[in-house]
Amino acid sequence: MDWWLFTFFLGAILSLFLPIVPALFQLILLLLIAIVFFYFKPLRSTSGLLFGAIVVLASAVSYFNQIKQSEFSSQVALASQNKHSLIVQGRVANLQINQQSNISTSSHSNRAKLNKTRKNKKARFNFSVTHLDEQVLNQPVLIRLSWDNPLFSVQQGQLLRLKVKLKPAHGLRNVGAFNYKRWLMSKQVAFTGYVSNKINKSKLIHVPVNTLLTSQASLQQHAQSKRQKTLNVNQIVNEELTIRQQLFDRYQSALVQLTDEKHHQFSSLLLALTFGERTTLTTEHWQVLQRSGIGHLIAISGLHVGLVAAASYFICLGILRSLVFLPLNIQKVNARYVAIVASLLCAIFYCFLAGFSIPTVRAIVMLSMYWVFRLLCLNVSAKRIILLTLFILIMLEPLNVLTVSFWLSLYAVMCLFIIAWRFKSFLMRGHYITRFLKGLIVVQLSLTFLLLPLTALFFQQISLVAIAANLIAIPWMSVISIPLALSSVLVLPFSELLAQGLMSLQLTTMAMLWSFIKMLVDNSWSVLTVSQYQLFTLVLLYLITVWLLLFPHLFYRLTCYAHLVLNYALTVFSKLKQASTLFGLSVFVLSSFQLSTGERSENHHDKSTAYKVSSNGENSWQLIMQDVGQGLSLLLVKNERGILYDTGASYPSGFNMTDAVTMPTLKYRGVNTLDWLILSHSDNDHAGGFSKLHEQLNIKQLLTNSPHVVSAQNLITEIKKQPCVQGHDVMWQGLTIKPLWPSKAWLLAQQANQKQKNNDSCVLLISDGHNKLLLTGDISAKIEGKLLTLYPALKADVLVVPHHGSKTSSSNGFIRQVAPQLALISAGYLNRWSMPVPEILNKYRQLGINTVNTADVGAVEVTFTNGRIFYQSYRDNLRPFWFLN
C-alpha cells in the first residue's frame, strides 16, 4: 500500500512537467488504462502513477474549461472586445478588513486625516459569481476583483451586485519572480478584474425639447428612477455576513480602541496569528520576517494547529481526571477519548478562524489520522501517515500541489520525522528539562539546515540569523504569544474588557520579541542573497552533507566501491592516475564535514558567495526583455554585471515592477550592482520603478535626459549622471553603446517642457562587433524618419519595437531599413490600447521578421555569442509547463 501511495504522489508531481493539459477524452482513456493496470498485480504500481496524474490533470481541465469554454467566459470575451462592462451578482468569498476601523490608521488620528485616508482605499477580494446580467449561472465562478474607493465596506458573506470589467486569469511571467497565474490557479480563481464606479450615461434618458409630453410628471419620475438605478449598480443585495467576518469585525474594533502609537505596528501581527489575515502587514514587516527566517510563525500552519491540539488535549485530560465528584457512570468513560474529541474541536475552531487555509487543512487531516489511529490502537508508521495525508489532500484539492506552502510544509514534516529517527537515542537521555532543551536545539539546528535549499529556491536568499531567531521565537510564540492571542479571541464574546487586557499583554510580549528580531536583521550580514547558479552548488553540497549525516556507513561503502571502479577504469584506459588520487582526496574532504558543524557552515558560506558561472563564454552577452505588462524594462547581462534600460511602472497602490520583477530577476542572475541605469524618458510605464530601484540597489551611473525624474527622487550625488545624446558613446565590457537620438538641437528645443514626451526617448544602438541591438523607447514614425536621415545605413539584428507596437510607430521605411531578424514587443495582456495593433504585426510578418510579444510568451532572453543569436521565451523554453502559462 505504501508503495502505491508513493507512486500516486509521484504521478501527481510528474503531471506538472507536461507542457499542455491533455484533452478530456485522453484523460478518460488514461483512466481506463489505470483501472486495468490496478487489477493486474505486476502493473499495480504503474496504476498509482496514472491515477495521481489523472487527478491533478482532471482538475486542470475543469479550470481551463471554465476560462475558455464556459458561457461565462464567452460573455467576458464579448464584453472585452466591445469594451463593455458586465453586471454580476454573487458573494464576497474571503475575509475583509473593515474600512471603517482599519488598524492601519491610528485611533488618535483626527477625523480629517481619517477621511483622507479612506479616499485612497482599495478593496481586493475574491467574489463567487452566481448571476451574470440577471441570469443564473450553471455553477458559481470565482473571480478576483479590485475596487478603488469602494462605495461601502466590503465584507465576507455579503451578496453584492457589481459592475465589473474582467479578463481571464493572467500574470507576469519572469524567471525567478512570483508567478501570479499559478497562485490564482491554486485558488481556483478563473478571472480577474476591477469594479467600475463610472456611470454609463448612455443608459440615462434624454428627452428632446420638441417632444410632445403627455404626462410630464410621470416621465420625469420614470427618468429619475432610471437614473437612480444606474447610479446604484454597485450595491449590497443582502448584508448577511459570515460568522467569521462578524467575529473578526468585533475583534478588530476592540483592537483599534486598544492600540496606542507604541504598539500600533504589532496589531497586524496579532490579526495574522488569530485570523490568518496578513493583508495589513507592511513591507517592513515582511522584510523583517523574511530576513530573520521566522515568517512561518506568522502564517497559521501545522505548528500553530499542533500547539492548540496538544494544549487542549492535556488541559481537557487534566480537568477530567481532577473531577472526582462526577457520577461513576461518567467516570468510567475513558477520559482520553473525550480529550481527543476536545483536541480535534479546538483545532478545527482555530482552522475556522484562519479560514481553513491550505496549511491548516493539511494539519487537520494529519491530526485526525493520528488521533483515529490512536483510538483504534493501530500501530501505523510515520511514513504511512505522511503518504495517506498526501493522498487525501490531493484528492480533496488537487491544485494544492501548485503552492509553495504545500512543498514547504510537506518537506518540513518529513524533516521532523527524519530528525526524530536519527537523533532518537540522543534526545531520550537525561532529565526531562534537559531532553526538552536538547530537542529544541537539535530540531531547530537540523530543520534550519535541512530547509536551506528550498528557502534559497523559493526566496533566493538565506537568513544567516534564522537559527538564533527561531531558537528564541519558537518557544516564545508557542508558550506566550499564541496562547494569549487565542485566549483573547475565546473570551471576546463574553468580556470585551478581558479580551482587550489579553490583547494588550500579547502586544507587549510581541514588542519585546520584535525588538530582539529587529536587532538581528539590522546587521548587513544577516541575509545571503543566492543566485540560481550559486543555488546549484549549494544543493550539491547540501545533498552530500545530508548523506554523510544520515547514512555515514552507506556513504563510506559506496565511495569505496566507486574508488575501486574508478581505479579499474583508469588502469584499462591508461588515463591520468592523478584523477584517482584526486577522487580519494575529495572523499576525505567530504567526510571531514562530519567532524565540525561550525567548519561546515563556514565552508558552505564561502562556496556559495564565490561561485561564478559564464555559461556561454566571456564573449557572450544576454538581453532579457522582462515581462512588465504595458511598459518596458530591458536587462543587459554580461559576466554577472548588468545594464538596465527602463524600470517599468509603479502604481498608487504601491505595486511596482522593481519589487515584482526587476529585483527578483537581478537576484536570479547574480547581479548585485548596476553599472548603468538608462531611463529612455519620464513616462511612468518606463521610469516609474526608478525610486524603488534606487532604494534597493547600487547604481553606478545614470544615463537619462530627464532632470525632472532625477530631482523628483532626491537622487544622491554619488551616482554619475550623463545625458543620452548623440556623440556620447559608452564602452562596456567590449560592447559599444551608441546613442542615436535625441540630438543636442532637439534637446535644446524641448527644454521648455516640464515632462518628456515619447519622441524624446533615448534611442541606443548596442554592438559587440558582430551583432547589433536597437533600443527605441517610445519614438513615433516622425523620429524614425529622422533616424533614417541621420543614419542611412542603420541596421540591427534585434529590434525592440517602438512604442509597444502602436499604430503611430514602425513605419514601413524604418522596418525595411533596419531589417532585423527578431523584433521584440513589450506589451500588457489584453491592454486597453490593443497594442500591438494587428496592422503593425502584419508589417513585420510580411517582411519575414520574427515577432515575439511578452504578453503572449512572457519574458524573452536573447543570447548574443560569436556572431550568432539565440532567443528563448518563458512559455516555450524557460518554463514550458502548463501550470505556469
N, C-alpha and C positions, 0 to 999 in steps of 0.2 A: 504493500500500500504506500509506504513512504516513497518508494522509487517512482510509482505512478504519479503521486502528488508533486514530486520534484519535476518530473517531465512536463506535467501540466503547467507549472510555473515557468519552466524553461520555454515552453511553446508560447506562452504569453509574452515573454521577453523577445523571442525571435520574431514574433509578428511585427514588432516595432521597426524592424530593419527593412521592411518592404517599401519600395518607392511609391506604390499606389495601393489603394484598398481594393481587393477583388470584388467582383460583382456578386450580387446576392445568390444567383444560381450557382456560381462557383463555390460559394461557401456551403450551400446545401449539398452539393456533390461531395465536398470535402467532409461534411458531417456524416454522410452515408459511409464513406470510406473509413472514418474514425470508428463508427459503430461496428463495422465488420472487423476491424483490427482489434477492438476491445474484446471481442469474443474469440479471437484467435490468439491463444496464450503467448506464442513467441513474439507477437507484434503488439502486445498489450501496452508496453511502454511507449511505443510509437503513437498509439491512440491518445495517450496523455499529451504528447506534443501537439497533436492535431486539435484536440479539444481545447487546450489552452489558447492556441492561436485563433480558433473559431470564435471563442467567447469575446476576445478583445476586438477582433475584426468585425464581428456582427454588430457590436456597439458602435464602432466607427461608421459602418454602413448606415445605421439608423441616424447618426448625427449628420452625415453628409447629405443624406436624402432630405433631411429637414431643411438644409441650407439650399439645396439645388433643385429638388423635385417636388416640394410640397406646394400647396395652394398659397400658403403664406409667403413663401419665397418668390413666387411669381408676382404677387402683388407688390412686394418690396422692390423687385426689379423694375416693374412698370412705373412705380412712383419715382424711383431714382432716375429713370430715363426721362420722364416728363418733369422732373424737378418739383414733384408734389410731396405733400405730407400725408401721413396716414393717421387715422383716428383709431387708437387701440384701447382696450379695456382689460384690466387684469389686477393682480395683487402684487404688492411690494414683497419680495421674497427674502430679503436679508435685513439684519438689524441696522437701524439708522440712528445717528446722533440727533438728539433733539435740538433743532436750530434755535429754539427759544432759550435754551440753557446750555449752550456749548461750553464745555470745560476749557476750551482754548481761550476763552475770554474771562479775564479775572472778575471775581464778584465785586471788586472795589472800583471797577471802571465806571465812568459816568455813562448816562443813557445815550448821549450824543455819539460817543465813541462806539457804543454797542450797536446802535442803529447803522452806523457807517460800516461796521464790520459785517453786519448781516447782508448789506447790499452786495458784498463781494463773495457771498456764499455760493458754493457749488455742490449740489447733491449728486452722488453717484450711487446707483442701486440696481440690483437685479429685479427684473419685472417679469412675472409669469402671465403671458398674454392669453386670455380666453376668448376675446371678441376682437374682430377686425372689421371696422366700419359697420358696427351693429350686427355683424354675422358671427355666429358661434363657430369656433374652430373645432375640428375633429379631436385634436389633442392640444394641450397647452404648449406654448412655445416660450422658452426662456430667453430673454434679451437683456442686455446691459445698457443702461441709459445714464446720461449725464444731464444735469439741468442747472443752467446758470440762473442765479437769482430766483429760486423757486417761489411760487405764489403762496405756498403753505409748507408747513413742516412735513416732510415725507417720513413715514414710519412703517415698520414691518406689519403686514396684515391688512393695510388699507386697500380698499377697492377703488381704483382710480380710472378716470378716462383722460387720456393724454393725446396731444397732437405731437407726433414724432416724425423724425427723419431717420431712416435705417439703412444699413448696408450689411452684407454678410460679414461674419466674424473674420477679422484680419488683424495682423500685427506686423511690426517692423521685423525684418529678418536679417540679422547680422551675427556672424560667428563670434561667440564669446559674450554676447549680450542676451538679455532676458527675452524669451520668445512669448509674446503676449498671446498669440494664436494658440499655442499649446496650453496655456493657462486657461483660456476661455473654453477650449475643448474639454479639459479635465472637469470644468464646472458645468458642462453641457449647455453653455451659452452659444446660441446659434447666430444671433445678430447683435450688432452694437449700433448706437446712435445717440441722438440727443432730443430733448423735449423742446419744442419751439414755442416761444412766447409771442411770436408775431401773429397779428390778426390778418386773416385773408380778406382783404377789402372787397374782393370780387363777390363775396357772399352777402355783402350789405346791400340793402335795397336803395336804389336811386330812382326817384320819380321825376320825369320830365316836367317842365313848367307848364307846357301846353296840354298836359293830360287832363281829361275830364274826370274829376274825382266825385264819385257818387257818395262816398262816406269818408270824408277827410279824417275824422277822429278814429274810425276803425282801422284805416290804413296806417295811420301814424302809430297806433298801438301795435299793429302787426309788425311794422318795421322796427319798432323799439324792442319787441320780443325777439325778433330775428337777430337784431344787433347784439342783444344781451346774450343769446345762445352762442353767438360767435365769440364773444368776449370770454365766455366761461367754458371754452372747450376743455381746458386743463382744470379738472375739478375732482373733488372727492365724491365718490358714489356711495361708499359705505366706510364709516370711520372705525369699524371694529378692528382693534389691534390684537396682536398675539399676546399671550401671557408673558412671554419672554420680553417683548418690547415694553409692556406695561411695567414689569419689574425693573427693567433697565432704566426707564424714564424716571421712576421713583428713586432709584439708586443714584442716578446722575444728578437729579435735583438735590438730593441730600449732600452729595459730594461737592456740588458747586457752592452751597451755603457754607460748607465747612472749610473749603480750600482757601488758604491765605497765599500771599505772594511768596512766602518761604518755601511752601510745599506744592506750589502750583504745578511745577513740571512733572511731579510724580503721580498726579491724578490720572494721566494717560496710562501709566504703568499699572495702576490699580484696576482700571477698566479692562486692560488686557488680561490680567490674572483672573478676574472674576467672570467676565462675559466673553472673553476672547476677542474683544473689539479693539483692533490695533490701528484703525484709521486715524486716531488722534495722536499717534506717536509722531514726533517731529523728526526731521532729518538728523538733528543732533542725537536724539535717542537711538536711532538706527545705527549711526556711526559708532557710538559707544558700545552698543550691543554686539556689533559685528567685530569690532577691533578687540573686544575682550573675550569673545567666544562664548558668551552666555545668552545669546539670542534664544536658545532652546528653552530657557527658563521662563521667557515671557510668552512664548507660544504654548497654549494649553495642549499637552500631549500625554503620552503614556506615563511620564514621570509624575505629572500632577494627578492624573486619574488613579495611578497606583498608590500615591500617598493618601488620597482620600479614601480609597478602598481599604487599605491596610489600617488607617487610623480608625475608621468607622467600625471595622471588624473587631479590633481589640477593645475599643470603647464599649461597644454593644455587648461583647462577651464578658467584660468585667462587670458591667451593670447587671446582667442577667445572673451571674454567679453570686453577686452580692445580695440579691433579693431573696433572702431565705424565708421570708414570711409569705411567699406565694403559695397557693394550694399545691398539694402533692401532685395532682394530675398534670399541672402546668410545669412543675419542677422536673417531672420525668421526661419532658421534651428535651431533646438534645439541644443545648444552648448554641452549639457550633452551627447548627442548621439555621437558626434564627439570625445569628451574627452574619452568616454568609449572605442571607437574603438582604439584611440591612446594608451590608457592604455593597452589594450589587445595586440596590436602590440609590444609595448615596452617590455611587459612581455614575449611574445613569442621570441623576439630577445634575451633577456637575457637567456632564456632556450636554445636557439640555441647555444649561446656561451658556455653554460655548457654541451652541447652535449645531450640535452633532457634526462638528468639523471632521475632516478625514482622519487626522491623527487620533481624535478621541474615539471615533468609531473603531479604529484598529485596536485601541486599548481595551474597549469594552468587549470586543469579540474575543481577544486573548484572555481577558479576565474571566469571562463567562465560561470559556472552555476549561480554564484552570479550576474554577470552583465546581463545575459539573464533574470533572474527573475526581476531585477530592470527595465529593458527595457519594459518588458511585464506587469509591475506593479502587479506582483504576490507576495502575502504575504506568503512566504514559511518558515517554521520553520527551525531552525538550525539543528535539528535532521534529517529532511528530506534531507537537503543539504549534511550532512555527509554521510547518507546512500546511496544517489544517487552517490556521489563521489566514495564510496567504490564499488558500483555495476559497475560503468563504468571502474574503474581501474582494477578490477578483470577480467572483460570481455576483456579489452584491453591486459592485460598481467597477466594471472592467477598466474604465479610463483612468482609474486611480493610479495606474502604472505610469502615467504621464507626469505625475507630480514629483517634485524634488523631495518633498516631505515623506513620501512613500518610501523612497530608497534610503533616505537618511534614518528614518525610524526603524526600518527593517534591518539595516546594517548595524545600527546601534544595539538592537535587541540581540542579534547574532553575536556581536562582540561581547555583550554581557554574559551570555551563556559560555562563550569560549574562555573568558576570563575566570568565571566560576569553576570551570573544569580544570583549567591549567593551574590555578593557584588555590585549589580547594584545601589541600592539606596545610598549606601555609596559613590560610585565613582561619582555620578551625582551631589553631593553637592559642593558648593564653587566656587571660581574663576576658570577660565579655566586653569591657571597655576597650581593652587592647585589640580585641577582634574587630570592634566597630571602627577604631581609628585605622587599623591596618586595611580593613575593607574599603574605607573611604579613600585612602591614599592610593592603594593599588588599583582600585576600579577607576579612579579619576585619571591617574597617570596612563594606564593602559588604554582607556577609552579615548583620551585625547590623542594619543599616538595612533591608535587604530583608525580614527576618523580623519586623520590628516589628508589622505588622498582625496576623499570625497569633498572635504572642505575646500581644498585647493581647486578641485574640478569645478564645483558649483559656484564658488565665490571668488576664485582667482586670488586668494590671499590666505595666509596662515597667521593666526594670532599667536605670538610668542609669549603672551601673558595669560593664555587660556587656562593653563594648569593652575596657576596661582589664583586667578579669578574664580574658577569653578570650585577649588578647594574651600573657599570661603563662602561663595554664593550658594552652592547647592545645599549645604546644611542650614545656612541662614534662611533661605527661602523655604526649605522643607519644614523647619521647626517653627519659624516665626512668621514670615510674610504670607505664605499661602494659607495657613490656618487662620490668621487674623482676617485676611481678605474674604475667605469663605464664611467665616463666622459673621462678618458684617452683613453679608447677603442673607444669611439664615435668620438673623434676628430683626432684619429690617421690617418685615410685615407686622411684627409685634411691638417694636420700640425703635422709632427713628432716632431718638436721642442716644440709646445704647449703640445702635449701628454706627452713628457718627463718631462716638467715642472709639470704637474699634477701628474705624477708618482713620481717625487721627493718629492712633497708635501705629497702625500699619504704615502710614505715610512717613512717620518719624523714623521707623526702622528702615524703611526703604531709602530714606535720605542718607542714613548712616552707611548703608551698603553701597549706595550710588557714589558717595564721596570716595570710598575706597577703590571702586572700579574705575572711577574717573582719574584717580591718581595713577593707576596702572596704564591706562590707554593714552594718557597725555605724553608719555615718552615716545620719542620719534622712532624708536626701535621696536615698538610694541607689535607692529604688523610687518610681515614679509610678503610683498607682492610677488606672485608667481605667474610667469608667462606659461603658455601651453608647452613650449619647448622645454622649459625647466620642469614642468609637471611630469613629462615622460621619465626623466631621470629620477625624480622624486618617487614616482610609483615603483620603478625598478628597485631602488634602494629599499623602499618600504616592504615590498614583497619578499625580498631576500632576508631582511631583518626579522619579519614576522615568522618566516620559515625557520630561521635559526632559533627564535624564542620558543616556538611551539613544538617543533619537531627536530630537536638537535641531533638525535641518533639517526633519524631517517636522512637528514641532510648529510651527515658525515658518510653514511653508507653510499648514497647516490653520488657524492663527489668522488669517492674512491673508485666506484665503477667508471665514472666519467673520465677520471685520470688514467685508468688502465686503457680505456678505449682510445683516448687521445694519444697515448704513447704508442699503441699499436698502429694507429693511422700514420703517425709521424715516421715510424720505422718502415712501414710498407712503402710510403710515397716519398721517403727521403726528404722530408721538409725540414725547416729550421727547428733544431731541438730546443732553441731558446723558448719557443712557444709553450712547450710542456712545463718548463720552469716557471714561466710567467703565469700559467694556469694554476700551478700548485701554490705560487705566491699569492694569487688572487683569492684562492680558497682560504689560505691562512689569514689574510687581511679581513675577509668577510667574517671568518669565525671569531675574530677579535671583537666583533660587535657585541658578543655575549659578555664581555668582561666588564664593560663600563657603560652605564646609561648616559652619564654626562659626556663622555668622549663620543658616543654615538650621536648625541644631539649636535655637538659642535661640527662633526664631520658632515652631518646632514645639512646644516646651515650653510657651510662653505660650498658644498657641491651645488646647492640649489641657486645660490646667488652668482656663482662664477660660470655657470653653464651657458655657452654660446652656440648658436646654430646658424649657418648660412646655407640654406637648403639648395640654392641654385647657383652657388659660386659668388665670388666677390663682385663680378661684373653685372650681376643680375639685380634688378630692382622691381618693385611692385607698385601698382596703383590700386588702391582699394576704394571703390565708389561705395560709400556707406548708404544703407537704406535709411534715410531720414524723412521719409514721407515727401510732402511737397516742399522741397528745399534742396540744399546741396551741401555736401561735405565730402571732400576727397582727401585721402591719406596716401602720401608717397613714403615708402619704406625702403631703406637700403642699409644693410648691416646694423639692424636694430636701432637705427636713427630715423627720424621722421620729419616730414613737412606736411602741414595741414592746410588745405585750401578750402576755406569757409567752414563754418561750425554747425550749420543747420539752425533750426528755430528754437525759440523759447516761448512759453505761453503764460498768461496771467495766473493760471492755476499753480504755477511752479514747475510744471513738467518742462523739461528741456532736453535737447538732443545731446548735450555734453554728458549729462549723467546717464542717459538711457542708452546711448550708442557709442560716442567717441571715447570716453574713458574706458569702458569695457574692452573696446577694440584695441586701444593702446596697450592695456594690460595684457591682453591675449598675445599681442605681437612683441611684448617685452620692450616697448618704447616708453622710457621714463621721462624723456625730455624732448621737446620740440625744438629743432634747430631754427625752423621758420614757421610762423603762422601768417597766412596770406588771407586777407579779407577782400574779396572781389569788390563788394560795395556794401552799403549800410542797411539793406533790406533785412527784415527780421528773419526771413527764411534762409538767409546766407550768413548773417553775423549775430543772430540772436543769442547763440550759446557762448559768445565770447567772454562774458562776465564770469560764468561758472568755470570755464576752461582756465581762465587766468587765476582763479582762486585755488585750483587743484593741481596745476601743472606748471613746471618751469618752462617758460618760453624765452628763448634766447634772442630772437629777432622777429620784428613785425614788419610785414610788407603790406601797406594799405594807403589809400588816398583819402581816407575818411577821418579827419581830425575830430569830427563830432563823435564817432564811436569811441575813440581813444579817450577823449576828455570826459565823456559821459561815464566811463567806468573807472575814473580816477587811476589811470594806468601809472604804475610806478616807473621812475626814470631808469631803472636798471635794464629795461628792455630796449634794445636798439631799434629805432624806427627808420624805415626807408620808404620813400614813395614808390608806387608802381607806375613807372613812366618809361617811355621809350628811351633806350640807350643805357639804362641802369641794369645791366645784366648781372646775374648771380651765378657763381660756380659752387656746386655742392657735390662732393664725392664723385667727381668725374662727369656730373650732369651739368648741362648748360641751361639755365632758366632765363629765358629771354622775354621781357615784357614787350608786347606788340602794341598794346593800347591801354590807357589813353596817351595821347601826345601831350607835350607841355602846353601847346597852344590851346588844346581842348580844356585842360585843367584850369588854365587862367580864365578862360571864358566862362567856366562853370563855378568859379569861386564864390559867386554871389549866392548860390543855392545852399541852404542850410542842410539839406539832405541830398545824398547822392541818388541819381536815377539809374535805371537799368543800363543805359548807354555809357555810364561812367565805369562800368565793370572792368576789372583788371584782367586783361587777356594775356595768357602766357603760352609760350612755345617751349617745351622741355625736350631736350635731345641728349642722347648718350653717344652720338656719333654714328649710330646705325638706325635707331628708331626715333620717331618724333610723336609727341603727345601735345595736343592743343586744348587748352582750357579756356572757355569762352564766357563764363559767367552768364549774365542775362542780356547780352547785347542783342540789338534788333537788326533787321536787314540793312538799315541805314549804315550802321557801323561795319557790318560785313562788307558792304561796298567799299568803305574807306580802307579796310584792311587789304582788300584785293588791289586797290590803287597803290597803297604803300608797299605791299609785298606781292608783286605779280607772280612770283614763283612759290607762293605759300603752299606747302604740302604737310600732311600729317598722317601717320599710320593709325592713330586712335584719336577720335574727336569726342569731346564732351559736348553734346548737342546744345546749342544756345537756348536759353530761357525755357528749359524743360520741354522743348518741342512745341512751343506756342506758334500760332499762325503768323505772328509778326516777325519771325526769325527763320533761319535755314532757307535762304534764297537759293534758287537753282544755280546761279553762278558761283556762289560760295561753296556749295556742296561739290560741284564739279571740279572746282579748282583745288580744294583741299584733298579730295578723293581719298577719304580714309578707308581702311579695311574694316574698322569697327567703330560704330557710333554708340555712345553710352548716353542714356537718358535717366535723369533722376526726377521721379515724379511720385505723387501720392496715389494710393489706391482709390479709384473712383473719386478723384478730386473734383471740386465743383467747377473748375475751368476746363475739364475734359482734356487735359494735357497728358500725353502728346496728342495733338489733333490728328485725325486719320490722314488728311491730305499731306501733312509733313512726313508721316511714316511712309506714305506711298512714294514720296520723292526719293527717300533713301533706298527703298526697296527696288525701285525702277532702275537705279544705278548699280544694283548688286551689292549694296553696302549692308553689312550685318548690323542690325539694331538690337540693343539689349536695354530693357526698361526695368528699373529696380522695383516698380510696382508689380511686375509680373514674376520676376525671378529673385528678388531680394538683393542683397549686397553682391557686388561683382568684383572679382580680383583679376587684374591683368598683370602678367609677368613678362618683363622685357629681359631677354638674355641672348647675348651673342647674335644680335640682329634678328631674332625670332620673337614672336608674340604668342603667348598662350593666355586664354582667359577662362575663368571658372565662375559659376554663379552659385549662390546659396541653394537654390531649388534643385538645380540639375547636377551639381558636382560636390559642393562642400557639405551639404546636409540634405541628401536626396531621400528623405524619409517622409512618409505620408502624414505623420502627426505634427511635423514642423512646417508644413506647407499647405 
